[in-house]
Amino acid sequence: MLILCSAAAAAAPRTLLVLGDSLSAAYNMPVEAGWVHLLDDTLEERASGQWRVVNASISGETTSGGLARLPAALADHRPDLVILALGANDGLRGLPLASVRANLARMIALAREAGANVALAGIELPVNYGEAYRNRLRRLYATLAQEEEVPLLPFLIEPIAADMANFQDDAVHPNVAAQPAIRDHVLGWLDQEGLLGR
């Protein structure tokens, strides 16, 4: 019995939890078309049974909302790795960046306390928000990642951001056709950082 239980435990998949906003929540498209679900499919094809991806992203989410929801998500899913992909809505609303940083730092701490590795995915704001504010948000991610010693993907949607053909009619949210490129961008980063193990 002990041998069987040990084998079953060894075979249990590790869990990757994505806590994000509409950029990760498959906004205005089937959930199966979003990059998070595509990442789950790809990991299953590449290494069957080793990882499962849980999408805890909600459209419109801010860092304060993510912080409020994270404890329950950690308790429910017990992730091995958490990707924090939040801050875009804070930035779009012009919220104080000190609060954004504090919220992200607290989420990193909570995930680590729960035994998870943590990775941070940043965002770039539209140019009409002004270069000063855009630079401050960019530096926030960089300095936080350095101080907390977490891997940083500076711009979640970088591969598709320059071409408006990759966006829905609102010119904010990537469309279905752009999702595989975002998936590949995230997967390449995870592999480069060694976050998925062997």
N, C-alpha and C positions, 0 to 999 in steps of 0.2 A: 504493500500500500504506500509506504513512504517513497519507494522508487517511482511509482506511478505518479504520485503527487508532485514530486520533484521534476519529473519530466514535463508534466502539464504546466507547472510554473515556469519552467525554462522556455516553453513554447509560447507563453502568453505574449501577445504583441505589446510593444511599447507605444505610448500615446503621445502624440504631438497635438497640443492645443493652440489654436489660432484665436487670439482675442483682438478683434479689429472692428472696423466700421464698414460703411457701404462698399469700399474698395475691395473688401474681403468677403462681404456677405452676399455676393452674387446679386447685386441690386438690379432690379428690373429684368431679370432673366431666370431661367430654371436653375435651381441650386446646383444641379449636376453639371451645368456649364461653367460655373465659377472656378477660379484658379485653385481654391482650397480643395474642392472636390476633385479636380483634375490631379492635384498633387497626391491625394489619397489613392486615386486609381493608379498613378504612375509608380508609387512606392509599392503597391500591391503587385504590380506587374514585375517590378524589378527585384523585389525581395518578399515573396509571399509570406504573409503572417508575421512579419517582423515589426511593422509599424501600422498604426491606425491614426487617421487625422480627424480631429474633432473641431468643427467650426463653431466657435462661440461669438462670432461677429454679428453685430446688429447695425443696420443703417442708421446714421445719425449719431452714433455713439461718440462720446467724448472720453477724455482720460478719467474724469471724475465718475462717469457712468461705468467705465471699465473697472475702475478700482472698487466700486460698490458691488459689482457682479463677480469679481474674480474669486473671492473666498469660496463661494458656492460652486463655481466651476472647478476649482482645485479639489474640493471635497468630492464632487460627483465623478470626476474623470481621472483623478490622480495622475496627472500627466508627467512624463519624463522630460518633456521639452515644451516650453511655452514661447510662442512668438507673439510679442506685443506689437501690434500694428495700429497704433492709435496716435492721435494728435492732429490729424487733418481737420476735423471739425472744430477743435479748439482754435486752430489757426485761422480757419475761415470766419470764425465768429470774433476774432481779435481778442480772445481771452488772455489773461495774464500768463506769460510764459513761465513765471516762477511757479505758478500753480500746476501747469502742465508738467514741469520737471519734477515737482514734488510727488505728483500722482504717479508718474512713471517709475520714479525711484521706489515708491512704496509698493507698487505692483511687482517690481523686481525682487524686493525683499520678501514679499509674501510667497511668491513662486519658489524662491530658494528655500524658505522655511518649510515648504511643502515637499521639498526634495527634488524639485525640477531644475533642469538647466533653463536658462533664459536667453533669448535673442531678441533684438530690437530692430524693427523696420520703420524707417523714417519716411517723410513725405516732403515734397516741395510745393509751396503755395504758388498760385498764379501771379504773374508779374505785376498785376494791378494792385497787389497788396503792399507794394513798395519794397525796394531792395533792403532797406534797413531791417524791417520786420522779418522778411524772408531769411536774411542772413542770421538773425537771432535765433529763429526756429531751427535752422540748419545747424548752427553751433550747439544748440541745446542737445540735439541728438548725439552729436559727436562727443561733446564733453561728458555727457551722462554715460555713454557707452564706455568711454575711456576710464572714467572714475569708478564705475561699477564693474568694469572688466567683463562686459558682455559683447558678443559679436553684433556688429551693426551693418544692416543693409541700408545705405543712405537714402535711397529713393525707391520705394516699393514698385512703382510702375515706370521706372526709367526707360525700359526698352521700347515702350509704346507711346511715351508722353509727347514726342515731337510731332506726331502725325495725327491730325484731328480725325482722320478716317478711322482711327482706333477707338473713337469715343461715341457715346450715345448722343442724341440730339441736344442734351443739356450741356454738352461740351465739358462735362466734369467726370462722368463715370465711364470707364472703359466698357466697350461692347463685348459681345460674345466672342467675336473673332480675335480679340486681343487677349483673351484669357490664357491660352496656351503659352504665349510669350511671357506673361507674368509668372505663370507656373514654372517655366524653365529658368527664369531669373532667380526666383526664390530657391528652387532646387539646386541650382549651381552654387548659390551662396551657402546653402546648408552643407553641400558636399565639400566646398572649399574650406569651410570652418570645421569640418569633421563632426558636425552636430548629430549626424545620423549613425555614427559608428560604422562598424564593419559587419 
